[in-house]
């Protein structure tokens, strides 16, 4: 099936062509998503080159303290769609790394896209899904879908990737295997990615928008790319924008991880041979991938502007989770409770949304669905796990202070272990099942170099943060953890009875 017949066959069909643009009765939504992108990459002083995304932030609200409810793909994405924490929706680890009867999405839970579909929106999803195993998205509210890993997606992808000009690598970095492990090519510049989702996903989104922007039908277009996920492979053009030796070294690149869980130090062994130059090369390749995303997503935003519908379109830009990117001697995201994998980019623009504001509200990606429903005037999904932050979009200066508490869960990856992360204002607790806990003051120690959890002077604050965590455990029905009174598994520094009204044991 060629590209033209594929589009006409119904994958991007269903919108009446040839109509003039008319104002939608409800706002349209363009949802732009990346995979494994640090939130700090959008900070104004950050070396990452992303002019289109920063321009988008200037037209809306950027949430500097946005977080993911889980630091790996599938649980985070399932939380985004359902507004639920992983223990509630059932996907606790990456689906392809578990047995078929594990980490199964609970299909009795509503998704926010279903609300939009029921309200007459044309909902369309393109790219990485990675939430459940069927890859059939209509039951989850997506009228049109073409997702990575399906036959339909491969038919669109093949000719697009075949047209790429061949390049010769400028450089590459390989992580040598520890005894019994294979080498891992970690980064490269100038070599095409074998699964480059960016051109395919943006091409599908463009096809959809060309007709959607001429239709009176309200729409939701979700573009989800794999980049900048490791290995960090970027083009020569994007890499050439960076002077490797001039990239700054964050203070926690050289962290010896003293006073932190031993597992962190164990995981860092894989990267112990990386020199400062290697780390800068990896960073330049990673930033280069974000620059490529910036250019591609900038084209989608310009399509909406040129159609005169920017002021009637809510645009969301975010990621499923971040990447350690050398912080504390670690890369990727699977191990640690540090900010680099948990802090995500989040920008929202649209009608009624403040312009040019940087909000310090602590909001999670699981809160995005409830927020979009409120902004569109649609029935909410009422769950205790998440809440709308529409108020912080309308009036960030007055309302952001009301959003200071955050909560996330981690269940490991391949290896099974659990962490809970709680934020309250400047304070952050990492509650570990496998070692002693971590307590940080992010205002005074933004790079998390000093763990205060074992300092008796901070015991009152540790107790306060455990109250925050236990309250979320109780209110969201995390019964297995709430019932951890059995003596040998009393692994928290303070048990659930510190709450005034704990659930019965």
Residue pairs with C-beta under 8 A, 6 or more apart in sequence:
1 9
1 155
3 155
3 156
3 159
6 152
6 155
6 156
7 13
7 207
10 144
11 144
11 145
11 146
11 152
12 124
12 144
12 146
12 204
12 207
12 208
12 211
13 144
14 122
14 143
14 144
15 122
15 208
15 211
15 212
15 214
15 215
15 217
15 219
16 211
16 215
16 217
17 211
17 214
18 214
19 214
19 215
19 216
20 214
21 213
21 214
21 307
21 308
21 309
22 216
23 312
24 216
24 217
24 218
24 219
24 309
24 312
25 218
26 119
26 121
26 218
26 376
26 377
27 218
27 312
27 313
27 314
27 350
27 351
27 375
27 376
28 212
28 218
28 219
28 220
28 221
28 304
28 309
28 312
28 313
28 314
29 116
29 219
29 220
29 221
29 313
29 314
29 315
29 316
29 372
29 376
30 209
30 221
30 223
30 300
30 301
30 304
30 313
30 314
30 315
30 316
31 220
31 221
31 222
31 223
31 315
31 316
32 223
32 297
32 300
32 315
32 316
32 317
32 318
33 127
33 128
33 222
33 223
33 224
33 225
33 317
33 318
33 319
33 320
34 225
34 227
34 228
34 290
34 293
34 318
34 319
34 320
34 345
35 73
35 128
35 224
35 225
35 226
35 227
35 228
35 229
35 319
35 320
36 228
36 229
36 230
36 319
36 320
36 321
36 322
36 323
36 332
36 333
37 228
37 290
37 293
37 319
37 322
37 323
37 344
37 345
38 322
38 323
38 325
38 340
38 343
38 344
38 345
39 64
39 66
39 319
39 322
39 343
39 344
39 345
39 346
40 46
40 340
40 343
41 48
41 50
41 287
41 290
41 345
42 48
42 50
42 53
42 54
42 57
42 62
42 345
42 347
43 64
44 54
47 242
47 247
47 248
47 283
47 287
48 287
48 290
48 291
49 241
49 242
49 287
49 290
49 291
49 294
50 290
50 291
50 293
50 294
51 294
51 298
52 294
52 295
52 297
52 298
52 301
53 293
53 294
53 297
53 298
53 317
53 345
53 347
55 298
56 301
56 315
56 317
56 347
56 349
57 347
57 356
57 358
58 355
58 356
59 310
59 349
59 355
59 356
60 315
60 347
60 348
60 349
60 350
60 353
60 354
60 355
60 356
60 357
60 393
61 347
61 348
61 349
61 353
61 354
61 357
61 358
61 359
61 392
61 393
61 396
62 345
62 346
62 347
62 357
62 358
62 359
63 346
63 347
63 348
63 359
63 361
63 363
63 392
64 358
64 359
64 360
65 343
65 360
65 361
65 362
65 363
65 406
65 423
66 318
66 343
66 344
66 345
66 346
66 362
66 363
66 364
66 365
67 342
67 343
67 344
67 362
67 363
67 364
67 365
67 406
67 408
67 421
67 423
68 76
68 79
68 319
68 320
68 321
68 322
68 341
68 342
68 344
68 364
68 365
68 408
69 75
69 76
69 79
69 85
69 86
69 364
69 365
69 366
69 407
69 408
69 409
70 76
70 79
70 86
70 92
70 321
70 408
70 409
70 410
70 411
71 321
71 322
71 333
71 334
71 341
71 342
71 408
71 410
72 93
72 94
72 321
72 333
72 334
72 410
72 413
73 94
73 128
73 130
73 320
73 321
74 91
74 93
74 94
74 95
74 103
74 130
74 131
75 86
75 89
75 91
75 92
75 93
75 94
75 103
75 409
75 411
76 320
76 321
76 365
77 129
77 130
77 131
77 320
78 84
78 86
78 89
78 90
78 91
78 105
78 131
78 132
79 85
79 86
79 89
79 364
79 365
79 366
79 385
80 320
80 365
80 366
80 368
80 369
81 111
81 112
81 113
81 131
81 140
81 369
82 88
82 89
82 109
82 110
82 111
82 112
82 366
82 369
82 381
83 112
83 366
83 367
83 369
83 370
83 381
83 383
83 385
83 386
84 109
84 366
84 383
84 385
84 386
85 366
85 385
85 407
85 409
85 476
85 478
86 92
86 409
86 411
87 409
87 476
87 477
87 478
87 480
87 481
88 106
88 109
88 383
88 385
88 476
88 477
88 478
89 105
89 106
89 109
90 103
90 104
90 105
90 106
91 103
91 104
91 105
91 131
91 132
92 103
92 409
92 411
93 102
93 103
93 411
93 412
93 413
93 416
94 103
94 130
94 413
95 103
95 130
95 131
95 132
95 133
97 413
97 414
100 133
104 132
104 133
105 131
105 132
107 132
107 139
110 381
111 140
111 141
111 369
112 141
112 369
112 370
112 372
112 373
112 381
113 123
113 125
113 140
113 141
113 142
113 220
113 222
114 140
114 141
115 141
115 373
115 378
115 379
115 381
116 123
116 141
116 220
116 372
116 376
116 378
117 123
117 141
117 142
117 143
119 218
119 376
119 378
120 217
120 218
121 217
121 218
121 219
121 220
122 143
122 144
122 212
122 215
122 217
122 218
122 219
122 220
123 141
123 142
123 143
123 144
123 219
123 220
123 222
124 142
124 143
124 144
124 145
124 205
124 208
124 212
124 219
124 220
124 221
124 222
125 137
125 142
125 144
125 145
125 146
125 147
125 222
125 224
126 145
126 146
126 147
126 201
126 204
126 205
126 208
126 221
126 222
126 223
126 224
127 147
127 148
127 197
127 200
127 201
127 204
127 222
127 223
127 224
127 225
127 226
128 147
128 148
128 197
128 201
128 224
128 225
128 226
129 135
129 137
129 145
129 147
129 148
129 149
129 224
130 148
131 140
135 147
135 149
135 150
136 145
137 145
137 147
138 145
142 222
144 208
146 152
146 153
146 156
146 204
147 153
148 195
148 197
148 226
153 200
156 200
156 203
156 204
157 200
160 199
160 200
160 203
161 192
161 196
161 199
161 200
164 192
164 196
164 199
166 192
167 190
167 191
167 192
167 235
167 236
168 190
168 191
169 188
169 189
169 190
169 191
170 189
170 190
170 236
170 239
171 188
171 189
171 190
171 281
172 185
172 187
172 188
172 189
172 191
173 185
173 186
173 187
173 188
173 274
173 278
173 281
173 282
174 183
174 184
174 185
174 186
175 183
175 184
175 185
175 186
175 270
175 271
175 273
175 274
176 183
176 273
177 183
177 184
178 269
178 270
184 231
185 231
186 230
186 231
186 232
186 282
186 331
187 230
187 231
187 232
187 233
187 281
187 282
187 285
187 286
188 231
188 232
188 233
188 234
188 285
189 233
189 234
189 235
189 236
189 239
189 281
189 284
189 285
189 288
190 235
190 236
190 239
191 233
192 233
192 235
193 227
193 233
195 226
196 227
197 225
197 226
197 227
198 225
198 226
198 227
198 292
198 293
198 296
199 296
201 223
201 224
201 225
202 223
202 225
202 296
202 297
202 299
202 300
204 223
205 221
205 223
205 300
206 299
206 300
206 303
208 219
208 221
209 221
209 300
209 303
209 304
210 303
212 219
212 221
213 303
213 304
213 307
213 309
214 307
223 297
223 300
225 293
225 296
227 289
227 290
227 292
227 293
228 286
228 289
228 290
228 293
228 323
230 323
230 331
230 332
232 282
232 285
232 286
232 288
232 289
233 285
233 289
234 284
234 285
234 286
234 288
234 289
234 291
234 292
235 288
235 292
238 288
238 289
238 291
238 292
239 284
239 285
239 288
241 288
241 291
242 284
242 287
242 288
244 277
244 280
244 281
244 284
245 277
245 280
247 280
247 283
247 284
249 276
249 279
249 280
250 326
250 327
250 447
251 447
251 449
252 327
252 328
252 338
252 447
252 448
252 449
253 276
253 279
253 326
253 327
253 329
254 329
255 327
255 328
255 329
255 447
255 449
256 329
257 264
257 265
257 268
257 328
257 329
259 450
259 451
259 454
260 328
260 438
260 451
261 432
261 434
261 435
261 436
261 438
262 435
263 335
263 417
263 434
263 435
264 328
264 330
264 335
264 336
267 330
267 334
267 335
267 336
268 328
268 329
268 330
271 326
271 329
271 330
271 331
272 329
274 282
274 326
279 326
282 325
282 326
282 331
283 325
283 326
286 323
286 325
297 317
301 310
301 315
304 310
304 313
304 315
310 349
311 351
312 351
313 350
314 348
314 349
314 350
314 351
314 353
314 372
314 375
314 376
315 347
315 348
315 349
315 350
316 346
316 347
316 348
316 368
316 372
317 345
317 346
317 347
317 348
318 344
318 345
318 346
318 347
318 365
318 368
319 344
319 345
320 344
320 365
321 333
321 341
321 342
321 344
322 333
322 339
322 340
322 341
322 342
322 343
322 344
323 331
323 332
323 333
323 340
323 341
324 330
324 331
324 332
324 333
324 336
324 338
324 340
324 341
325 331
325 340
327 338
327 340
327 447
328 336
328 338
328 448
330 336
330 338
332 341
333 341
334 412
334 413
334 414
337 410
337 419
337 421
337 430
337 432
337 438
338 448
339 428
339 442
339 446
339 448
342 408
342 421
344 365
346 363
346 365
346 368
348 371
348 393
349 355
350 375
350 393
352 375
352 393
352 394
353 375
353 393
353 394
354 393
354 394
354 395
354 396
357 396
357 397
358 396
359 392
359 396
359 400
360 400
361 389
361 392
361 396
361 399
361 400
361 401
361 402
361 403
361 404
362 403
362 404
362 405
362 406
362 423
363 389
363 392
363 403
363 406
364 386
364 406
364 407
364 408
366 385
366 386
367 386
367 387
367 388
367 389
369 381
369 386
370 380
370 381
370 386
370 387
370 388
371 388
371 389
371 390
371 393
373 379
373 380
373 381
373 388
374 380
374 388
374 390
375 390
375 393
380 388
383 476
384 475
384 476
384 477
385 476
389 403
391 399
391 402
392 399
392 400
392 402
392 403
404 423
404 424
404 425
405 422
405 423
405 424
405 468
406 421
406 422
406 423
406 424
407 420
407 421
407 422
407 423
407 468
407 469
407 472
408 420
408 421
408 422
409 418
409 419
409 420
409 421
410 418
410 419
410 420
410 421
411 417
411 418
412 418
417 433
417 434
418 433
418 434
419 430
419 431
419 432
419 433
420 429
420 430
420 431
420 469
420 473
420 481
421 428
421 429
421 430
421 431
422 428
422 429
422 431
422 465
422 468
422 469
422 472
423 429
423 442
424 464
424 465
424 468
426 441
426 442
426 443
426 444
427 439
427 440
427 441
427 442
427 461
427 464
427 465
428 438
428 439
428 440
428 441
428 442
428 448
428 465
429 437
429 438
429 439
429 453
429 462
429 465
429 466
429 468
429 469
430 437
430 438
430 439
430 440
431 437
431 466
431 469
431 492
432 438
433 491
436 453
436 454
437 453
437 462
437 492
437 493
438 448
438 451
438 453
439 451
439 452
439 453
439 458
439 461
439 462
439 465
440 448
440 450
440 451
440 452
441 452
442 448
452 458
452 461
452 462
453 462
453 493
462 493
462 494
463 493
463 494
463 498
466 492
466 493
466 494
466 498
467 494
467 498
467 499
470 482
470 492
470 494
470 495
470 496
470 498
470 499
470 502
471 499
472 478
473 481
473 482
473 496
474 482
474 496
474 499
474 502
474 503
479 503
482 496
482 502
482 503
483 503
483 505
484 490
484 491
484 492
484 495
484 496
485 495
485 496
485 505
496 502
496 503
